[in-house]
Amino acid sequence: MPYEGYATLTVEVNGGVAHVTFDHPPINLLDGTMAVDLHRLSLELADDDALRVTVFRSANPDFFIAHADVNLIPAMARDAPPPSRNLSFFHGVVERFRTLSCVTIAMIEGRARGGGSEFALSLDLRFAAIGRARLSQPEVALGIIPGGGGTQRLPRLMGRARALEAILGCEDFDAELAEHYGWVNRALPPEELEPFVSRLARRIASFPPEAIALAKQAVDASEGTTRDGLLEENRLFLYSASTDAALARMQAFLENGGQTREAELELARILTAGA
């Protein structure tokens, strides 16, 4: 049966709406296991003609998806590859989510940083809980650059200058500032977030599936090619990850508690520790 046997998430489908819940303690780290689950999920969603909407949320009130597993990055190629026409594994996964015929929605109640933010950015709509949601792209503080689509999707949403502020500043954006900048569609009080998203999902799911898919295609046609930007981002990300400074900063990040629940709740401190 589809949508069963995942290690890091659960899926419930009702009335043309799939509800995907991330549940990968302690911080919903986007590690190899979650990446494999997301890859499989993207294929199963693409094959499900009955779906109209997919909503993503977390079982952990503090973390939507913390970020990508820093331990995986030094294992990548030490030398930057030549330009490629093939998307990286993660780029391929998030592009599949972006181009699904169903509408995808992120309901962000905790932290979505780095790869977690980039996953949410690949979805069609994002809604965040005031006082709870935190979004950031902290990669530059580790000597690398966003490598999961952040350099391509953020400028399209908020413009070049604000995207650079987010990417170079490496600071958390609360829900209200994220809404103001265009990172999320709306910031809502926590008690209103789930009812609003559920109502919107049901409303969209009541419309003809062909019209939903065609509307998404038409809106996407208004933009330049995301694919070419992702290819260049991946080349530059791998180059940044190969530098001695990046390797030293990522090691210091882990040694100072990175990817533990306690430290992740106060990420700004460990991003600068040992710098």
Beta strands, then each sheet from edge to edge (+ up, - down):
strand 1: 9-14
strand 2: 17-22
strand 3: 53-58
strand 4: 63-65
strand 5: 103-108
strand 6: 111-113
strand 7: 125-129
strand 8: 134-136
strand 9: 173-174
strand 10: 186-188
sheet 1: 1+ 2- 3- 5- 7- 10-
sheet 2: 4+ 6+ 8+ 9-
end
